[in-house]
Amino acid sequence: MTSYTVEQVREADRRCIEELGIPGAVLMNNAGCAVFREIHRGPVGIVCGKGNNGGDGFVVARLALLAGLRPQVVLVGEPSSLTADARVFFEIYKRLGGKLRIVGTESEATTAVSNLKSCPTLVDALLGTGIEGEVRGIARAVIEAWPYPRRWGTEPRCVAVDVPSGLNADTGEPCGCSIRADVTVTFQCKKRGFDNPAARRFLGKLVIADIGIPDICFDDGRWTALKRTISE
């Protein structure tokens, strides 16, 4: 299977949303639904960042709430800092009666994430593929506080959204620290860094989910031909 760089995936997203006109919120909902298919038990602990990965996490939270899986959501950062699409699903989750804890400091994040240790399933929706440089500050506090099972194969089970937080999707190396997932649900294609054998201990089982980005968005030649046809 062909793997792609972060820049190639970002451009495919742009083509899909800005030029084909498929709303980003549609892709986000599809992504969250794909992650939710890997969740089988509750309560579900979900840690959301302010970017699109966090929006995917709020889709998962909504589905878990409606399924009676008692989501326990931690938002790292203020709601006002959420991306536009992520804010849509944050608001939907709240309107349905969903509860969450908002954390703004490293100590608050450490406590909130540590308290998720009783959840059979954890969802990592903190950082996405856009991470650059070493993870620092509150994001690092979250990763370092992440609860892992005392013995291999015991609870909690971790599902990562698109890429384990802290893992560089181009190199497959941790940016100082990284979540170690049991399952990583990545979207539309394999990322280049996942080919690195060192990435396997962070990725766990890799699931590649189709979220609705047409293949032509990844193919420069076919895309150029399509654009030429449209312009004519």
N, C-alpha and C positions, 0 to 999 in steps of 0.2 A: 504494500500500500504506500502511495506517495505521501511524504510528509512535507509540511510547509513551515516557513519561518513566520514569526509573529507579524512582520511587516506584510507578508503575502496574505495572511489571514485578515489583517486589518483592512487591506485594500479590497479583498473580496466582500467583507462586511459593508464597506462604503459603497461599492458598486450595487450591492443588493438593496441597500436602504435608500441611498440618495439617487441612484440612476434608474433602478428597476421599480422602485417605489414600494417595496415590501416594508411595512413599518417595523422599526426596531423593537417595539413592544411585542409584536407578533413573534419575532425570533426569540425574545426573552422568555415569553410564555412557553414556547416550544422547548427551550432549554431547561426551564424549571420542571416541566412535565417529564422530560427525559431523566433528570436527576431523581425525581420522585419515584420513578419506576424501580429504582434500586433500593428503596426504603420499605422495609417489611414490618418493623416494630416501632412502637412508641413507648414512652415519650421521645420526641425528636428534638435534640439540641441543634440549633441553627445559628451560626455566627456569620453575620453579614457585614461587609464593608460598604463603602459609600459609592463604589463603582457599579458597573453592570453585573459583576459577579454577585454583589449584594442584592441587586434586583432579581437575579435568578433565585437567590436564597429566599426572597419574599414570596416568589411564586411557589416554591416548595413549602414555605410556611402556610400559605393559604390552602394548598392541597392537603397538607397534614392536618390542619384545623378542621376542614370539612370532612376528613376521613376519621376524625376522632382520635388522632395520634398525639394530641396534647403537645403542640410545639412550644418549646422554650427558646425564645429568640433573643439574641444579643446583637444590638446594632453598635458598631464601633464608629463613633462620630455622630455629629448632629444630623437630624433629618434634613435640615436645610442644605447640607453638603451632598446629598444624594444626586446622582445623575437624573435627568428628566424621566427616562423610562423606569429607572429603579424607583423613583418617587411614586409613580403610578401604582406599582404593585405593593409598595409600602402602605399607601393610603387604602388600597383595597383590603389588605390584610387587617388594618385597624378598623375599618368600617364593618368588617365581619365579626368584630369583637376580639380580634387577636391581641394578645399581650406581648410586650417586649421590655427589655431592659436596655437603656441607652447608656453607654459608657464613654467617658471623655478623657480619662487619665489611665496611666499604666496600671496603677494599683486597682482601680475599678475594673479594668479589663481582666486582670489576673484573677480577681475574686469571682467575677461573673462566669468566666470560662471554666475555672476550676469547679464551680458549682454544677456544671453540666455532667459531671462524672457518673451520675446515676442514670443518665439517658442511655438506653441500649443503642441508639443511633445518633451520630453526630454528623452534621453537614458543615463542611468548610466552604463558605462563600465569602471569604475575606478579601483575598488578593487575586487578581487575574493575570493574564499574560503580559500586561504592560509594565510589570515591575522592572526597575533598573537599579543597579547598585545593591548594596547590602541593606537588608531589612533592619529598620531601627524603630525606636519609639514604641508607640502603642501596638503596632502590628507585631513587633517582635515579642512584646509581652504576651500577646494572645498565643502566638505559636509556642512560646516556651511554657505557657501554662496549660497547653492542650492535654486533656486527660487521655491516657492510653491504658489499655487493659494490663492488669498485673501479670497475666500469663497470656501467651500467644493463643489466639482463638477464642478468648473470652471477651465480654463486653468491655467498653463500648466499641462499636464498629463505625469507622469514619468513611464518609463519602465526600470526595472533593469535587468541586464544581469547576470544570474545564481544566484546571491545573492545580495541584496542591499549592497552597499559599507559601510563597517563598522560593518555589522552584522556578529557575529560569527556563522558559519554554523553548528558547533557542539553543541553549547549551546542555540542558538536562542536569545542571549542577545547582545546589542550593545557594541562595544569596545570603550566606551567613547562617541561615537556619531555614527549615522547611517543615511543613506538616507532612507526616507519614500516613498516607491514606491506605485503606483497605481496598477501596474502589475509587477510580477517577473516571468521571463521565466527562469526556472532552467532546467538543462540538464540531461537527461537520467533517473534520479531518484530523489526522495525527499531526502533532506539532514536532518540529525538527528535533528538538532536544530529547523527545521521548525515545529516539533511536539510541541514545547513550545508555549503555548497560548500567551506569551508575544511577540512572533515574528510576530504575525498577523498584528499588526499596522505598521510594517515596510515592510512586504511582499506585502500587498494588495492582489489582486487576484493572485493565484499561478497557473502557466501553466507549466506542465512537458513535455518537448519536447524531442522526440527521435532524437538523432544526429548521430546514427549509431554505437554505442558501443554494441556489442552482449551481451545478458544477461549472457552468460557463463563467461564473464570477471568478473562478480560480485559474482560468485558462486565458492567458494574455492574447494569444492568437485568435481564438474563437471570439473573445470579447471585442477585440478590435474589428473583426469582421461584422459582428452584430451591430456595433456602433455605426459602422459605415452603411449598413443596410437601413438602419433607423433614420440616419441623416438624409438618405436618398428619398 
